[in-house]
Amino acid sequence: MVTAYQAAGYDFCALSDHNTFNYVDFFPLVTDPEIPGILFIVGVEANCNDVGSGHVHYVCVGGITEQIVSIVSQTVIVSVDWAHIAHPMAVDWGGITQAEIEALTGVYALVIREETGYELWDALLTNKTQIYGISEDDSHAVAEVGTRGWIVVYADALAWANILASLQAGKFYASDGPVISAITEDGSKLTITTTTNCNFTFYGRDSTVYGYKANSTSVAYAYDGKEGYIRCYIVEVGTNKRAWTNAIMFS
């Protein structure tokens, strides 16, 4: 799997077996000398069955010990560097409500896959819950590598400490296709540039659309803070592939 991600152009990946922590194979946090050019990171996908709406999967990355799988709880993710909620809208093998997410601590993000995932994300942001929206491959076979989604992290170096700092600060964007070549924010304006023509939509409080630009490779939105927050949703023209930025939160 790591070789497949390296061949697909990934700089790093987290291997997260379901409820299985392979300490021997996934540690230490260094580049595998057998697979040069890619950093692989300790991970596990742990499920919690005591959340009211169903069992919730937490993908935990970094800082993991062999005991983590057994102590992931409903309200607290402990002793891990990063945790996010996988497939929060998938009722059959997940599903979690806004109130349940707001009761959690130690969770940084939720995976956005279904369109209803954006509605949940907006509801959380509207209620001043700072949480990031990510995309992930969730591949279960080599043939699926690079086909579903990824994040692009703005980090100073290809090292877990640098990647983690950027993840926790929300310095990344998510995509299942479009490439964002630049994101700049100067305190009053958000400017985004893509490598292909895209449609850009700016969302704020209660999923309100505050700005839109069609069929372009660049867009700028001047905000005044009354939006509650601003995030940009991007759809590539011709493919309908998506990308999105994290939200700028206003007090």
C-alpha distance (Angstrom), angle and dihedral (degrees) to the residues before:
residue distance angle dihedral
M1 . . .
V2 3.79 . .
T3 3.81 90.0 .
A4 3.82 89.7 52.3
Y5 3.79 91.9 52.2
Q6 3.78 91.1 47.2
A7 3.81 90.0 51.7
A8 3.81 90.0 48.9
G9 3.81 90.3 58.3
Y10 3.79 100.5 -102.8
D11 3.81 118.0 152.0
F12 3.80 94.8 -158.5
C13 3.79 140.6 0.9
A14 3.78 138.1 -174.4
L15 3.78 117.3 -136.7
S16 3.79 108.6 -149.1
D17 3.78 115.4 178.4
H18 3.79 114.6 -165.8
N19 3.80 109.6 -94.3
T20 3.78 89.3 -25.6
F21 3.77 122.4 110.0
N22 3.79 111.4 -164.7
Y23 3.78 99.3 -165.6
V24 3.79 95.9 170.8
D25 3.80 97.1 52.8
F26 3.81 99.5 35.3
F27 3.81 100.9 46.1
P28 3.02 143.0 115.9
L29 3.81 107.8 40.2
V30 3.77 95.7 -118.8
T31 3.76 136.9 111.0
D32 3.79 109.0 -80.6
P33 3.82 106.6 -113.2
E34 3.79 87.9 -146.6
I35 3.83 92.3 55.6
P36 3.82 108.2 37.8
G37 3.78 122.8 -162.8
I38 3.79 101.2 34.9
L39 3.79 132.6 82.0
F40 3.78 116.3 -142.1
I41 3.76 120.6 -160.9
V42 3.79 134.3 -153.1
G43 3.81 110.8 -100.4
V44 3.76 146.2 159.4
E45 3.80 135.1 -176.6
A46 3.79 105.8 -138.2
N47 3.78 124.1 -175.2
C48 3.79 126.4 -146.6
N49 3.80 118.2 -156.0
D50 3.79 99.7 -171.5
V51 3.80 98.5 77.6
G52 3.79 109.9 106.8
S53 3.78 99.2 -125.6
G54 3.78 97.1 51.4
H55 3.76 140.1 -70.2
V56 3.77 113.3 -36.6
H57 3.77 124.3 -152.9
Y58 3.79 118.7 -140.1
V59 3.78 117.7 -165.0
C60 3.80 105.0 -149.3
V61 3.78 119.6 -166.3
G62 3.78 130.3 -173.8
G63 3.80 130.5 -1.7
I64 3.81 90.4 50.0
T65 3.78 126.6 154.8
E66 3.78 127.0 -170.2
Q67 3.80 90.3 -101.1
I68 3.82 95.7 60.3
V69 3.80 96.0 87.8
S70 3.79 91.9 59.6
I71 3.81 97.5 45.0
V72 3.80 103.0 46.5
S73 3.80 102.4 122.5
Q74 3.77 140.0 -171.7
T75 3.80 96.9 -98.1
V76 3.78 109.0 23.2
I77 3.78 135.7 45.1
V78 3.79 105.2 -158.4
S79 3.79 135.7 -158.6
V80 3.78 98.1 -3.9
D81 3.78 128.0 117.2
W82 3.79 96.0 -137.0
A83 3.80 135.9 8.0
H84 3.79 130.9 177.6
I85 3.78 135.4 177.5
A86 3.79 113.4 -107.7
H87 3.84 121.2 -144.3
P88 3.83 94.6 -14.0
M89 3.81 92.2 178.9
A90 3.81 98.1 49.2
V91 3.80 101.1 105.0
D92 3.82 96.5 -173.0
W93 3.81 94.8 59.7
G94 3.77 104.2 10.2
G95 3.74 137.0 0.4
I96 3.77 127.3 157.8
T97 3.79 132.9 -176.8
Q98 3.77 129.7 -125.9
A99 3.81 91.2 -110.5
E100 3.80 91.8 50.9
I101 3.80 91.5 51.8
E102 3.79 91.6 48.1
A103 3.82 89.0 54.7
L104 3.80 92.2 56.8
T105 3.76 126.1 95.6
G106 3.78 126.1 -164.5
V107 3.80 95.0 32.7
Y108 3.79 116.1 119.6
A109 3.80 105.4 179.9
L110 3.77 150.0 3.4
V111 3.77 127.9 -135.9
I112 3.79 114.0 -110.7
R113 3.79 113.1 -151.9
E114 3.79 110.7 128.2
E115 3.81 119.5 55.4
T116 3.81 88.2 -116.7
G117 3.79 87.0 63.2
Y118 3.80 89.4 70.8
E119 3.80 89.9 53.9
L120 3.80 90.6 54.2
W121 3.80 91.1 45.9
D122 3.80 91.9 50.5
A123 3.80 91.3 48.7
L124 3.81 89.9 53.7
L125 3.79 93.0 46.8
T126 3.81 91.5 46.6
N127 3.79 88.4 55.2
K128 3.84 89.7 52.3
T129 3.81 94.6 -106.3
Q130 3.80 105.3 148.3
I131 3.79 105.4 -142.3
Y132 3.78 131.7 144.3
G133 3.80 128.5 -128.7
I134 3.78 116.3 -133.3
S135 3.76 140.0 176.4
E136 3.79 124.4 -142.7
D137 3.77 137.2 -173.9
D138 3.80 96.3 -131.1
S139 3.80 86.7 -170.8
H140 3.78 117.4 177.9
A141 3.81 96.2 -175.0
V142 3.79 137.5 32.0
A143 3.82 90.7 -109.6
E144 3.83 89.5 62.1
V145 3.80 95.8 54.2
G146 3.80 112.5 126.2
T147 3.80 95.5 2.4
R148 3.82 103.5 104.7
G149 3.76 113.9 36.3
W150 3.77 149.4 -52.9
I151 3.78 144.6 -173.6
V152 3.79 128.7 -115.6
V153 3.80 110.5 -145.3
Y154 3.79 124.6 -157.8
A155 3.82 100.6 -140.9
D156 3.80 132.6 154.3
A157 3.79 94.5 -131.4
L158 3.79 141.6 9.1
A159 3.79 93.3 -102.9
W160 3.79 129.6 111.7
A161 3.81 93.6 -119.0
N162 3.80 91.1 56.3
I163 3.80 94.7 42.1
L164 3.80 91.6 47.6
A165 3.81 93.0 50.8
S166 3.80 90.3 52.6
L167 3.81 93.1 45.4
Q168 3.79 92.6 51.3
A169 3.81 90.1 48.4
G170 3.82 92.4 49.2
K171 3.79 92.8 -116.7
F172 3.78 96.3 151.1
Y173 3.77 141.4 74.4
A174 3.80 130.1 -139.1
S175 3.78 127.8 -133.0
D176 3.76 146.5 164.4
G177 3.81 92.5 -165.6
P178 3.82 122.6 -20.7
V179 3.80 118.6 91.2
I180 3.79 117.0 -140.0
S181 3.79 107.9 -152.8
A182 3.81 96.5 -173.8
I183 3.80 140.3 11.6
T184 3.79 117.9 -176.4
E185 3.79 130.2 174.5
D186 3.79 123.1 -177.4
G187 3.79 103.3 -179.9
S188 3.78 95.6 -87.4
K189 3.80 106.7 37.1
L190 3.79 137.4 43.6
T191 3.82 114.9 -152.0
I192 3.81 123.8 -171.5
T193 3.80 130.8 -175.5
T194 3.80 126.1 -169.5
T195 3.80 132.6 -169.4
T196 3.81 93.6 -128.5
N197 3.80 135.0 36.9
C198 3.79 111.3 -79.7
N199 3.79 143.2 167.8
F200 3.81 112.9 -117.6
T201 3.81 125.6 -155.2
F202 3.81 124.3 -177.1
Y203 3.80 115.5 -151.6
G204 3.79 130.1 -166.7
R205 3.79 140.4 162.5
D206 3.82 114.7 -3.3
S207 3.82 91.1 4.2
T208 3.80 89.7 -67.9
V209 3.81 114.4 167.3
Y210 3.80 109.1 -127.3
G211 3.77 100.2 170.0
Y212 3.79 142.2 9.8
K213 3.78 136.4 -175.8
A214 3.80 124.9 178.0
N215 3.79 133.5 -148.5
S216 3.78 100.0 -2.2
T217 3.79 140.8 119.8
S218 3.80 95.6 -137.8
V219 3.77 138.9 37.8
A220 3.79 138.2 172.6
Y221 3.78 127.3 -160.0
A222 3.80 121.5 -166.6
Y223 3.80 110.5 -152.1
D224 3.79 132.3 -167.5
G225 3.81 100.2 -165.0
K226 3.78 94.8 -108.1
E227 3.80 88.9 104.1
G228 3.82 91.3 76.7
Y229 3.78 88.5 -134.0
I230 3.78 137.7 -8.1
R231 3.79 128.6 -139.0
C232 3.78 129.1 166.1
Y233 3.80 124.4 -132.4
I234 3.80 114.6 -162.7
V235 3.81 129.1 -164.0
E236 3.79 119.8 -170.8
V237 3.80 113.3 -127.9
G238 3.80 111.9 -116.6
T239 3.80 97.6 13.3
N240 3.83 103.1 47.6
K241 3.80 87.4 -140.9
R242 3.81 113.2 153.2
A243 3.76 141.8 -135.4
W244 3.78 131.6 173.1
T245 3.76 141.4 -172.4
N246 3.76 127.7 -135.6
A247 3.77 117.4 -100.9
I248 3.78 125.5 -91.8
M249 3.80 102.9 -138.2
F250 3.81 122.3 -145.4
S251 3.78 123.9 -157.4
